[in-house]
Amino acid sequence: NGLLTPGQALYFRKDRSLAAIIRPDGHLVMDGVEGSIHALGTRLQNSAGNGWDLWFYEDKAGELHSIDELRQALRKAV
């Protein structure tokens, strides 16, 4: 839906030092490790978690927001 784009960074738990890049297929890649938002999040925190709550994007003003906010907005629009 164009809300996030390939090449854009997502930040794990709002930590800008833990940035993953969105691949064209929608997976994330970080330090050579590739996976879904859920799989990569689980790996980083050593336990299962909801990837929608773990990853954050940066808006044009430089603020970080949960990618779940985008998912909720898209659900409302559909």
Contacts in CASP RR format, 6 or more apart in sequence:
PFRMAT RR
TARGET T0000
AUTHOR 0000-0000-0000
METHOD contacts of the structure
MODEL  1
NGLLTPGQALYFRKDRSLAAIIRPDGHLVMDGVEGSIHALGTRLQNSAGN
GWDLWFYEDKAGELHSIDELRQALRKAV
1 74 0 8 1.000
3 70 0 8 1.000
3 74 0 8 1.000
4 10 0 8 1.000
4 22 0 8 1.000
4 57 0 8 1.000
4 67 0 8 1.000
4 70 0 8 1.000
5 22 0 8 1.000
6 22 0 8 1.000
6 23 0 8 1.000
6 24 0 8 1.000
6 26 0 8 1.000
7 21 0 8 1.000
7 22 0 8 1.000
7 23 0 8 1.000
8 21 0 8 1.000
8 22 0 8 1.000
8 57 0 8 1.000
9 19 0 8 1.000
9 20 0 8 1.000
9 21 0 8 1.000
9 22 0 8 1.000
9 57 0 8 1.000
9 58 0 8 1.000
10 19 0 8 1.000
10 20 0 8 1.000
10 21 0 8 1.000
10 22 0 8 1.000
10 28 0 8 1.000
10 37 0 8 1.000
10 55 0 8 1.000
10 56 0 8 1.000
10 57 0 8 1.000
10 67 0 8 1.000
11 18 0 8 1.000
11 19 0 8 1.000
11 20 0 8 1.000
11 55 0 8 1.000
11 56 0 8 1.000
11 57 0 8 1.000
11 58 0 8 1.000
11 64 0 8 1.000
12 18 0 8 1.000
12 19 0 8 1.000
12 20 0 8 1.000
12 41 0 8 1.000
12 44 0 8 1.000
12 54 0 8 1.000
12 55 0 8 1.000
12 56 0 8 1.000
13 45 0 8 1.000
13 54 0 8 1.000
13 56 0 8 1.000
14 56 0 8 1.000
14 64 0 8 1.000
16 64 0 8 1.000
18 30 0 8 1.000
18 44 0 8 1.000
19 30 0 8 1.000
20 28 0 8 1.000
20 29 0 8 1.000
20 30 0 8 1.000
20 40 0 8 1.000
20 55 0 8 1.000
21 28 0 8 1.000
21 29 0 8 1.000
21 30 0 8 1.000
22 28 0 8 1.000
23 29 0 8 1.000
23 34 0 8 1.000
27 34 0 8 1.000
27 35 0 8 1.000
27 36 0 8 1.000
28 34 0 8 1.000
28 35 0 8 1.000
28 36 0 8 1.000
28 37 0 8 1.000
28 40 0 8 1.000
28 55 0 8 1.000
29 35 0 8 1.000
30 40 0 8 1.000
30 44 0 8 1.000
33 40 0 8 1.000
33 43 0 8 1.000
34 40 0 8 1.000
36 51 0 8 1.000
37 51 0 8 1.000
37 52 0 8 1.000
37 54 0 8 1.000
37 55 0 8 1.000
37 67 0 8 1.000
38 49 0 8 1.000
38 50 0 8 1.000
38 51 0 8 1.000
41 49 0 8 1.000
41 51 0 8 1.000
41 54 0 8 1.000
41 55 0 8 1.000
42 48 0 8 1.000
42 49 0 8 1.000
44 54 0 8 1.000
45 54 0 8 1.000
50 68 0 8 1.000
51 67 0 8 1.000
52 66 0 8 1.000
52 67 0 8 1.000
52 68 0 8 1.000
52 71 0 8 1.000
53 66 0 8 1.000
53 68 0 8 1.000
55 66 0 8 1.000
55 67 0 8 1.000
56 64 0 8 1.000
56 65 0 8 1.000
56 66 0 8 1.000
56 67 0 8 1.000
57 64 0 8 1.000
57 65 0 8 1.000
57 67 0 8 1.000
57 70 0 8 1.000
58 64 0 8 1.000
59 65 0 8 1.000
END
